[in-house]
Amino acid sequence: MVNVPRLVIAAPASGSGKTTVATGLMAAFAARGLAVSPHKVGPDYIDPGYHSLATGRPGRNLDAYMCGTDLIAPLFAHGSAGCDLAVVEGVMGLYDGASGQGELASTAQVAKLLRAPVVLVVDASSQSRSVAALVHGFASWDPEVRIGGVILNKVASDRHEALLRDALDESGLPVLGVLRRAPQVATPSRHLGLVPVAERGPEAVDAVAAMGERVRAGCDLDALMALARTAPALPDEAWEPECARKPDAVAMKPVVAVAGGAAFTFAYAEHAELLTAAGAQVVVFDPLRDEKLPVGTAGLVIGGGFPEMYAPELSANEPLRRAVTELALSGAPVAAECAGLLYLARELDGRPMCGVLDAEARMSERLTLGYRQAVAVSDSALAVAGTRMRGHEFHRTVLEPGAGTTPAWGMHQPERRVEGYVQRGVHASYLHTHWAASPGVARRFVEHCRAR
């Protein structure tokens, strides 16, 4: 049974202040000495970085599209084990989910799967009495979604607050917090959303601290904790990374090098846990600074991030580029997603990269974003041909050509196409996947590393 007090922080639309409120609540409760488990609905990598900074625990994603609805509660139980409180930040508007698929992957669906009360964050900057109609509509749309209260954001003045509170008195939902406009705690953005924590250093620490103080001063933390405690127990067993362990695995622990640092910040915590459970020794390195791969590297994982922001520095690190190229050409298993794909290309915006793939990458004005259904086109270090997986794309770059002689994936949504590269031990693609849904990926990858 999972009996962790929990809240889902949702909003009528993107831009209402979910991240500020959710991160601020995490920081404020952590400052009280509570062990707070941070979660994010959907595939986003950036918000969980701020959550982790606020709580001192890994930020974890709950994505019903990539992982399936049956895995949401077990993944939540895994992440929140031993915690006093869990805070789940929603995605987009409360009822927005995967395009054309009803409630799938929406905040509302995850709240129902977790049987968690929802706190609705409302941008009240341009309304007064109408706020009651808005809140009433969201609270009554789906009777299975339990909205337990409202936090009013971007409130202009005491008079504005009084008007909003008077209007909401008729809704029957309590006002659990009021936050005034405070641009000084805004977090900087760029072409893919917020700037990741790893790139901001002390600024990110200050921003999270400011969010925590703002929420502490403007919200009723005792009432929010009382609401969190109304969540009933979940009859689900926790997901375990041990599902990736092979029963007859040998004792040898191959070194799997995982790219990190400011250029490669996109990673799901479960991936490293699965690799470790499958028998690997996971070692993180920074392609911006390290000139060598970790000693004994038998396999390489290069996830997503912002290599386009660091192309000069990545290109200037010639010793590491050579090491990566030599490893890939030797046939060692290499798994590269999005940023990793670009790093393995011949060039990125005219800057030399590793040259493992005969392709060139460049920035684009067009944002490629969305969930994808994919099938493995050929055998690789990650999957056998025919393996079906779900993932998402999230980039403003273009790779030409977009697929090699042996592509990585055949896409079935939103259009039919092939994508990515499989050559020697390399599997490189724009597609981000969540291995918790397919632990055999980690197991297969580590077995290929052992075979080196």
Secondary structure, 3 states (H helix, E strand, C coil): CECCCEEEEECCCCCCCHHHHHHHHHHHHHHCCCCEEEEEECCCCHHHHHHHHHHCCCCEEECHHHHCHHHHHHHHHHHHCCCCEEEEECCCCCCCCCCCCCCCCCHHHHHHHHCCCEEEEEECCCCCCHHHHHHHHHHHHCCCCCEEEEEEEEECCHHHHHHHHHHHHCCCCCEEEEEECCHHHCCCEECCEECCHHHHCHHHHHHHHHHHHHHHHHECHHHHHHHHCCCCCECCCCCCHHHHCCCCCCCCCCEEEEECCCCCCECCHHHHHHHHHCCCEEEEECCCCCCCCCCCEEEEEECECCHHHCHHHHHHCHHHHHHHHHHHHCCCCEEEECHHHHHHCCEECCEECCCCCCCEEEEEEEEEEEEEEEEECCCCCCCCCCCEEEEEEEEEEEEECCECCCCCEEECCCCCEEEEEEECCEEEECCEECHHHCCHHHHHHHHHHHCC
